Amino acid sequence: MNILMIEDDLSLIRGLSFALEKQGYALTVARTCEKAREKWEQGGYDLVILDVSLPDGNGFDLCRKIRETSNVPLLFLTAADEKTDMVMGLDIGGDDYMTKPFRLAVLLSRIHALLRRSGGLREADAKISAGGIVLNRLEGAAYRDGERLALTAGEYRLLCVFMEHPGIVLSPEQILGKLWDCDENYVDNNTLTVYIRRLRKKIEDDPGEPKRIVTVRRMGYKWNA
């Protein structure tokens, strides 16, 4: 598995490089936005780790650039508990985030989960169809009225969770547990709210009055097949 890490902190780079390579990952490092664009153009990455603050720009712009051509899993690194950064990162196409400082074991767990989920879904040989939405798990893609949806890896996984459980009310905790294989203390309902809002914009006729992903008051969410 090839990982592109975009980070300018040398001490963090050294520590993560050692840990990731020890786990068997091939790691490419870029310390600036310019260098990151060069590395990205070379292609072949299975996951991107992206710092928000970089010497010549910010990670948000890079994320938008990556999302123009790829749904590769993307994990943001943000300053300590900057909620605005977290929400923005998810809103523009990030799949997960971690705040600095963080525990190495937790970061590795997040990376394993993102890679496992994205790879496992592509291996599933099945289609699910409901309400004009077709989920093709062999391709790792979803279609609305025959047109392919531009979903991030996280949005695609969330759609899988809903369409695999039609008519069942899922609590936020249940949904988060299916999206991330890690300690629930490191994910929250705010993250889920952002994902659902993004997904509704892409699959609902009127995101303000959703008919497919409906909110069940005080209980959670349901895929209305």
C-alpha positions as CSV (number, residue, x, y, z in Angstrom):
1,M,0.0,0.0,0.0
2,N,1.3,3.4,-1.0
3,I,0.7,6.4,1.3
4,L,1.3,10.1,0.4
5,M,1.9,12.1,3.6
6,I,1.8,15.9,3.2
7,E,3.3,17.4,6.3
8,D,6.0,20.0,7.1
9,D,6.9,19.1,10.7
10,L,10.2,17.2,10.5
11,S,9.9,15.5,13.9
12,L,6.5,14.3,13.1
13,I,7.6,13.1,9.6
14,R,10.5,11.1,11.2
15,G,8.3,9.4,13.7
16,L,5.5,8.6,11.3
17,S,7.8,7.5,8.6
18,F,9.5,4.9,10.9
19,A,6.1,3.7,12.2
20,L,4.4,3.4,8.8
21,E,7.3,1.7,7.1
22,K,7.5,-0.7,10.0
23,Q,3.9,-1.6,9.2
24,G,4.9,-2.4,5.6
25,Y,3.6,0.7,3.9
26,A,5.4,2.5,1.2
27,L,5.6,6.2,2.2
28,T,6.1,9.3,0.0
29,V,6.5,12.6,1.9
30,A,5.8,16.1,0.6
31,R,6.5,19.2,2.8
32,T,4.8,21.8,0.7
33,C,1.7,22.2,-1.5
34,E,3.9,22.6,-4.6
35,K,5.8,19.4,-3.9
36,A,2.6,17.6,-3.0
37,R,1.0,18.5,-6.3
38,E,4.1,17.1,-8.1
39,K,4.0,13.8,-6.1
40,W,0.2,13.5,-6.6
41,E,0.6,13.8,-10.4
42,Q,2.8,10.7,-10.3
43,G,-0.2,8.7,-9.0
44,G,-0.6,5.3,-7.5
45,Y,-1.5,6.3,-3.9
46,D,-3.9,4.3,-1.8
47,L,-4.3,6.9,1.0
48,V,-3.4,10.5,1.7
49,I,-2.4,12.0,5.0
50,L,-2.8,15.7,4.8
51,D,-1.9,18.5,7.2
52,V,-4.1,21.5,7.2
53,S,-1.4,24.2,7.7
54,L,1.5,24.1,5.2
55,P,4.3,26.7,4.4
56,D,2.9,27.7,1.0
57,G,-0.8,27.1,1.4
58,N,-3.3,24.9,3.1
59,G,-4.5,21.3,3.0
60,F,-8.1,22.3,2.1
61,D,-7.0,23.5,-1.4
62,L,-5.0,20.3,-1.9
63,C,-8.0,18.2,-0.9
64,R,-10.2,20.0,-3.4
65,K,-7.6,19.3,-6.1
66,I,-7.4,15.6,-5.2
67,R,-11.2,15.2,-5.2
68,E,-11.4,16.5,-8.8
69,T,-9.9,13.2,-10.0
70,S,-9.9,10.7,-7.1
71,N,-11.9,9.2,-4.3
72,V,-8.7,8.0,-2.5
73,P,-9.2,7.8,1.3
74,L,-8.0,11.1,2.8
75,L,-7.1,11.7,6.5
76,F,-6.7,15.3,7.7
77,L,-4.3,16.3,10.5
78,T,-5.5,19.5,12.3
79,A,-4.4,21.8,15.1
80,A,-5.6,20.8,18.6
81,D,-9.4,20.6,18.6
82,E,-10.0,23.2,15.9
83,K,-13.7,22.2,15.2
84,T,-13.9,24.6,12.3
85,D,-11.0,22.8,10.5
86,M,-12.5,19.4,11.2
87,V,-15.9,20.3,9.8
88,M,-14.5,22.0,6.7
89,G,-12.1,19.1,6.1
90,L,-15.0,16.6,6.0
91,D,-17.3,19.0,4.1
92,I,-14.9,19.3,1.2
93,G,-14.2,15.6,0.8
94,G,-12.0,14.4,3.7
95,D,-12.8,10.9,5.1
96,D,-11.4,11.3,8.6
97,Y,-9.4,13.7,10.8
98,M,-7.1,13.6,13.7
99,T,-6.1,16.5,16.0
100,K,-2.5,17.1,17.1
101,P,-1.1,15.8,19.4
102,F,-2.3,12.3,18.8
103,R,-1.5,8.8,19.8
104,L,0.4,6.9,17.2
105,A,-1.6,3.7,17.9
106,V,-4.8,5.6,17.2
107,L,-3.5,7.0,13.9
108,L,-2.4,3.6,12.7
109,S,-5.8,2.2,13.6
110,R,-7.5,5.0,11.6
111,I,-5.2,4.3,8.6
112,H,-5.8,0.5,8.8
113,A,-9.6,1.1,8.9
114,L,-9.6,3.4,5.9
115,L,-7.5,1.1,3.8
116,R,-9.4,-2.0,4.9
117,R,-12.8,-0.4,4.2
118,S,-11.9,1.0,0.8
119,G,-10.3,-2.3,-0.3
120,G,-13.0,-4.6,1.1
121,L,-15.9,-2.8,-0.5
122,R,-14.3,-3.1,-3.9
123,E,-14.1,-6.8,-3.4
124,A,-17.8,-7.3,-2.7
125,D,-19.7,-8.6,-5.8
126,A,-23.2,-7.3,-5.5
127,K,-25.6,-4.6,-6.5
128,I,-28.3,-2.9,-4.4
129,S,-30.9,-0.7,-6.0
130,A,-33.6,1.4,-4.3
131,G,-35.3,4.7,-5.0
132,G,-33.3,5.4,-8.2
133,I,-30.0,4.8,-6.4
134,V,-27.9,1.8,-7.5
135,L,-24.9,0.8,-5.4
136,N,-22.4,-1.3,-7.3
137,R,-20.0,-2.7,-4.7
138,L,-18.0,-4.5,-7.3
139,E,-17.0,-1.2,-8.8
140,G,-17.1,0.7,-5.5
141,A,-19.4,3.2,-7.1
142,A,-23.0,4.5,-6.8
143,Y,-25.4,5.8,-9.5
144,R,-28.4,8.0,-9.4
145,D,-30.8,7.6,-12.3
146,G,-28.0,6.1,-14.3
147,E,-25.5,8.8,-13.6
148,R,-22.4,8.1,-11.5
149,L,-22.3,10.0,-8.2
150,A,-19.1,11.8,-7.3
151,L,-18.8,10.4,-3.8
152,T,-15.8,10.4,-1.5
153,A,-14.7,7.2,0.1
154,G,-16.5,8.2,3.4
155,E,-19.7,9.1,1.6
156,Y,-19.7,5.9,-0.3
157,R,-19.2,3.8,2.9
158,L,-22.0,5.7,4.6
159,L,-24.3,5.0,1.6
160,C,-23.4,1.4,1.8
161,V,-24.3,1.3,5.5
162,F,-27.8,2.8,4.8
163,M,-28.6,0.7,1.7
164,E,-27.5,-2.5,3.4
165,H,-30.0,-1.9,6.2
166,P,-33.2,-0.7,4.4
167,G,-36.0,0.4,6.7
168,I,-34.0,-0.1,9.9
169,V,-33.5,2.8,12.3
170,L,-29.7,3.1,13.0
171,S,-28.5,5.1,16.0
172,P,-25.6,7.5,15.4
173,E,-23.4,5.2,17.5
174,Q,-24.3,2.2,15.3
175,I,-23.5,4.1,12.1
176,L,-20.2,5.4,13.5
177,G,-19.2,1.9,14.6
178,K,-19.7,0.6,11.1
179,L,-17.7,3.5,9.5
180,W,-14.7,3.4,11.8
181,D,-13.0,0.5,13.4
182,C,-11.5,2.4,16.3
183,D,-12.2,3.7,19.8
184,E,-15.6,5.5,19.8
185,N,-14.0,8.3,21.9
186,Y,-12.3,9.6,18.7
187,V,-15.4,10.0,16.6
188,D,-18.5,12.0,17.4
189,N,-22.0,12.8,16.2
190,N,-20.8,16.1,14.7
191,T,-18.7,14.0,12.2
192,L,-21.7,12.0,11.2
193,T,-23.9,15.1,10.8
194,V,-21.4,16.5,8.3
195,Y,-21.3,13.2,6.3
196,I,-25.1,12.9,6.2
197,R,-25.5,16.5,5.0
198,R,-22.9,16.0,2.3
199,L,-24.5,12.7,1.1
200,R,-28.0,14.2,1.1
201,K,-26.9,17.0,-1.2
202,K,-25.8,14.3,-3.7
203,I,-28.7,11.8,-3.6
204,E,-31.8,13.8,-2.5
205,D,-34.1,15.7,-4.8
206,D,-34.5,18.3,-2.0
207,P,-31.8,17.9,0.7
208,G,-33.9,20.1,3.0
209,E,-36.8,17.6,2.8
210,P,-34.9,14.3,2.4
211,K,-36.9,11.2,1.3
212,R,-34.1,8.6,1.1
213,I,-32.1,9.2,4.3
214,V,-34.7,10.3,6.9
215,T,-34.1,11.5,10.4
216,V,-36.0,9.6,13.1
217,R,-36.4,11.9,16.0
218,R,-34.4,11.0,19.1
219,M,-33.5,7.6,17.6
220,G,-31.2,8.1,14.6
221,Y,-31.5,7.7,10.8
222,K,-33.2,5.3,8.4
223,W,-32.8,4.5,4.7
224,N,-36.3,4.8,3.3
225,A,-36.4,2.2,0.6
